[in-house]
């Protein structure tokens, strides 16, 4: 798959981010529906990591690079989470609720930029891995779009301004994808091993510390849990037939 087609796949999560935001703008989703979407998205992302990225990472068989890359990935995600949570907390204490929530917007922007880079990592691992990861991140972006608009509606911004902010955040995902593709194409096995380890750790962090944590804000039920495993199973089968 050439770079042009890979860039086009970056538009799928961007479109889903926008669609999710517009849906929330028209009619905010119920908490139960949001939890189902988050569980399903978590299962999908976890499936892509477990079935596609990890086998490619282990195949290169460089334990040192795996340890370094995985440690860097977790450390980076912990630092980002610490910084964004601290900024959001400081903002909530210092600003009125009607002001633009810069702390939360910064966190979302960093999240989208990193997601784009991770998709570039997926395409560096292979065309199939990149396509599956693009679809998985599209589901995450759909829920993120709803969450972003719901947050922005709590401010004094007009709906038109909210849409412009959403489009600006979408651009960060595309920038991240371009950065990932430019940096990783033609990389040697050791560099690819390092990057795949970093990406796998970051995606697992996304599942366990972001998607599932937010999903469990709603009282859990067997149906929500089934959505997680349904997403996992569907993308296992999808990976087999693509």
C-alpha positions in Angstrom: 0.0 0.0 0.0 1.4 3.4 -1.0 1.7 6.4 1.2 -1.3 8.1 -0.6 -3.7 5.3 0.3 -2.3 5.2 3.9 -3.1 8.9 4.3 -6.6 8.3 3.0 -7.1 5.7 5.8 -6.1 8.4 8.3 -9.3 10.2 7.2 -11.5 7.3 8.6 -10.9 8.2 12.3 -11.1 11.9 11.5 -14.6 11.4 9.8 -15.7 9.3 12.8 -14.5 11.9 15.2 -16.6 14.5 13.4 -19.6 12.3 13.1 -19.5 11.5 16.8 -19.2 15.2 17.6 -22.2 16.1 15.4 -24.3 13.4 16.9 -23.6 14.7 20.4 -24.3 18.3 19.2 -27.7 17.3 17.9 -28.6 14.9 20.7 -26.1 13.9 23.4 -26.0 10.1 23.8 -27.3 8.3 26.8 -24.7 7.1 29.3 -25.6 3.4 28.6 -25.0 3.8 24.8 -21.7 5.6 25.5 -20.5 2.8 27.8 -21.3 0.2 25.1 -19.4 2.1 22.5 -16.4 2.5 24.8 -16.4 -1.2 25.8 -16.6 -2.2 22.1 -13.8 0.3 21.1 -11.6 -1.1 23.9 -12.1 -4.6 22.7 -11.3 -3.6 19.2 -8.0 -1.8 20.1 -7.0 -4.6 22.4 -7.6 -7.1 19.6 -5.4 -5.2 17.1 -2.6 -5.0 19.6 -2.8 -8.7 20.7 -3.4 -10.3 17.3 -1.5 -8.0 14.9 1.1 -5.8 16.6 2.5 -8.2 19.3 3.2 -11.1 16.9 5.1 -8.8 14.6 7.0 -7.4 17.5 8.0 -10.8 18.8 8.9 -12.1 15.4 11.9 -9.7 15.2 13.1 -11.2 18.5 15.1 -8.4 20.1 14.3 -8.5 23.8 16.4 -5.4 24.6 14.5 -3.2 22.1 11.2 -4.6 23.4 12.0 -3.7 27.0 13.3 -0.2 26.1 10.4 0.6 23.7 7.7 -0.8 26.1 9.2 1.1 29.1 9.3 4.3 27.0 5.7 3.9 25.9 4.3 3.4 29.4 6.5 6.2 30.8 5.4 8.6 28.1 1.7 7.8 28.6 2.0 8.2 32.4 3.7 11.6 32.0 1.1 12.8 29.5 -1.7 11.7 31.8 -0.1 13.4 34.8 0.5 16.6 32.9 -3.0 16.8 31.4 -4.8 15.9 34.7 -2.8 18.5 36.6 -3.6 21.1 34.0 -7.3 20.2 34.0 -7.5 20.3 37.8 -5.7 23.6 38.0 -8.1 25.0 35.4 -11.2 23.8 37.1 -10.1 25.5 40.3 -9.2 28.8 38.7 -11.7 29.3 35.9 -15.4 29.7 35.6 -17.3 26.7 34.1 -18.3 28.9 31.1 -14.7 29.3 30.0 -13.2 27.2 27.3 -11.7 24.1 29.0 -8.1 24.4 27.8 -6.9 21.6 30.1 -9.3 19.0 28.7 -8.8 20.3 25.2 -5.0 19.9 25.6 -5.4 16.3 26.8 -7.7 15.5 23.8 -5.3 17.2 21.4 -2.4 15.2 22.7 -4.4 12.0 22.6 -5.4 12.6 18.9 -1.8 13.5 17.9 -0.6 10.3 19.6 -3.3 8.2 18.0 -2.3 9.5 14.6 1.4 8.6 15.2 0.3 5.1 16.4 -1.6 4.6 13.2 1.6 5.4 11.3 3.3 2.8 13.5 0.6 0.3 12.4 1.3 1.0 8.7 5.0 0.6 9.4 4.3 -2.9 10.7 2.3 -3.7 7.5 -0.6 -2.6 5.4 -3.1 -5.0 7.1 -2.0 -3.9 10.6 -2.4 -0.2 9.5 -5.9 -0.8 8.1 -7.1 -2.6 11.2 -5.6 -0.1 13.5 -7.2 2.8 11.5 -10.6 1.1 11.9 -10.0 0.5 15.6 -8.9 4.1 16.2 -12.0 5.2 14.3 -14.2 3.7 17.0 -12.2 5.4 19.7 -12.4 8.7 17.8 -16.1 8.4 17.5 -16.5 8.2 21.3 -13.9 10.9 21.7 -15.8 13.2 19.4 -19.0 12.7 21.5 -17.1 13.4 24.7 -15.4 16.5 23.3 -18.6 18.1 22.1 -20.4 17.2 25.3 -17.6 19.0 27.2 -17.6 22.1 25.0 -21.4 22.4 25.2 -20.9 23.2 28.9 -19.1 26.5 27.9 -20.6 29.6 26.3 -19.4 28.7 22.8 -21.7 28.7 19.9 -22.4 25.4 18.0 -20.5 26.8 15.0 -17.4 27.4 17.2 -17.7 23.9 18.7 -17.6 22.4 15.1 -14.5 24.5 14.2 -12.7 23.3 17.4 -13.6 19.7 16.5 -12.2 20.1 13.0 -9.0 21.7 14.4 -8.6 18.7 16.7 -9.2 16.4 13.8 -6.2 18.0 12.0 -3.9 16.9 14.9 -4.7 13.3 14.1 -3.8 13.7 10.4 -0.5 15.5 11.5 0.3 12.6 13.8 -0.4 10.1 11.0 1.9 11.9 8.6 4.7 12.2 11.2 4.4 8.4 11.9 4.5 7.5 8.2 7.4 9.8 7.4 9.5 8.7 10.4 8.9 4.9 10.2 8.9 4.0 6.5 12.1 2.2 5.6 13.2 1.8 9.3 15.4 -1.1 10.2 14.3 -4.1 12.2 15.7 -2.8 15.5 14.1 0.6 15.1 10.8 -1.0 14.1 11.0 -3.3 17.1 11.5 -0.3 19.4 8.6 1.7 17.8 6.2 -1.3 17.8 7.0 -1.9 21.5 6.4 1.8 22.2 3.1 1.8 20.2 1.8 -1.5 21.8 2.4 -0.1 25.3 0.7 3.2 24.5 -2.3 1.4 23.0 -2.7 -1.0 25.9 -2.5 2.0 28.2 -5.3 3.6 26.1 -7.5 0.6 26.6 -6.9 0.0 30.3 -6.5 3.5 31.7 -8.7 5.6 29.3 -11.4 3.7 27.4 -12.3 1.1 30.1 -12.0 3.6 33.0 -14.4 6.0 31.2 -16.7 3.1 30.2 -17.0 2.0 33.9 -18.3 5.4 35.0 -21.6 3.9 34.1 -22.8 1.0 36.3 -21.5 -2.2 34.6 -23.7 -5.0 33.2 -23.0 -8.3 31.3 -24.1 -6.6 28.1 -21.4 -4.0 28.3 -18.8 -6.7 29.0 -20.1 -8.6 26.0 -19.5 -5.5 23.9 -15.8 -5.6 24.8 -15.4 -9.3 23.8 -17.6 -8.8 20.8 -15.2 -6.1 19.5 -12.2 -8.3 20.3 -13.7 -11.3 18.4 -14.9 -9.3 15.3 -11.4 -7.9 14.7 -9.8 -11.3 15.2 -12.0 -12.6 12.4 -11.5 -9.4 10.3 -7.8 -9.8 10.6 -8.1 -13.4 9.2 -10.1 -12.4 6.2 -8.3 -9.2 5.1 
